[in-house]
């Protein structure tokens, strides 16, 4: 957030993971699915520690 980029924008612009996975995650967030739910259903390529850090960051703002 401090960088001026939302989580949805970050997911949509990251390079490396499969684009279809990123598009699905961004679409879920845009439609109102909670960050925690999106992370729980994220593909296996997203490490557990990253899921926890993203969740904590989203919760703390």
C-alpha positions as a Python dict, from the first residue, in 0.01 Angstrom:
ca = {
    (1, 'X'): (0, 0, 0),
    (2, 'X'): (282, 240, 84),
    (3, 'X'): (421, 178, -264),
    (4, 'X'): (94, 302, -409),
    (5, 'X'): (-9, -35, -544),
    (6, 'X'): (-300, -244, -421),
    (7, 'X'): (-283, -621, -369),
    (8, 'X'): (-498, -671, -678),
    (9, 'X'): (-266, -454, -889),
    (10, 'X'): (36, -639, -752),
    (11, 'X'): (-109, -978, -838),
    (12, 'X'): (-206, -858, -1186),
    (13, 'X'): (144, -729, -1265),
    (14, 'X'): (375, -987, -1107),
    (15, 'X'): (589, -1193, -1347),
    (16, 'X'): (680, -1558, -1295),
    (17, 'X'): (375, -1752, -1174),
    (18, 'X'): (125, -1882, -1431),
    (19, 'X'): (-76, -1587, -1567),
    (20, 'X'): (-404, -1782, -1550),
    (21, 'X'): (-355, -1838, -1176),
    (22, 'X'): (-281, -1470, -1117),
    (23, 'X'): (-580, -1361, -1324),
    (24, 'X'): (-808, -1593, -1126),
    (25, 'X'): (-677, -1466, -792),
    (26, 'X'): (-714, -1102, -898),
    (27, 'X'): (-1067, -1167, -1026),
    (28, 'X'): (-1166, -1332, -698),
    (29, 'X'): (-1034, -1037, -497),
    (30, 'X'): (-1209, -792, -729),
    (31, 'X'): (-1538, -977, -684),
    (32, 'X'): (-1514, -948, -307),
    (33, 'X'): (-1368, -1282, -201),
    (34, 'X'): (-1162, -1227, 114),
    (35, 'X'): (-784, -1222, 97),
    (36, 'X'): (-767, -1516, 337),
    (37, 'X'): (-1003, -1725, 126),
    (38, 'X'): (-812, -1647, -193),
    (39, 'X'): (-487, -1743, -22),
    (40, 'X'): (-635, -2065, 117),
    (41, 'X'): (-732, -2167, -237),
    (42, 'X'): (-415, -2038, -404),
    (43, 'X'): (-209, -2275, -618),
    (44, 'X'): (68, -2476, -458),
    (45, 'X'): (339, -2255, -609),
    (46, 'X'): (258, -1985, -350),
    (47, 'X'): (458, -2083, -38),
    (48, 'X'): (279, -2102, 296),
    (49, 'X'): (502, -1834, 451),
    (50, 'X'): (411, -1594, 167),
    (51, 'X'): (42, -1664, 225),
    (52, 'X'): (83, -1578, 592),
    (53, 'X'): (279, -1259, 522),
    (54, 'X'): (26, -1140, 261),
    (55, 'X'): (-262, -1217, 497),
    (56, 'X'): (-96, -1029, 783),
    (57, 'X'): (-23, -732, 558),
    (58, 'X'): (-381, -722, 432),
    (59, 'X'): (-515, -739, 786),
    (60, 'X'): (-289, -463, 914),
    (61, 'X'): (-338, -233, 617),
}
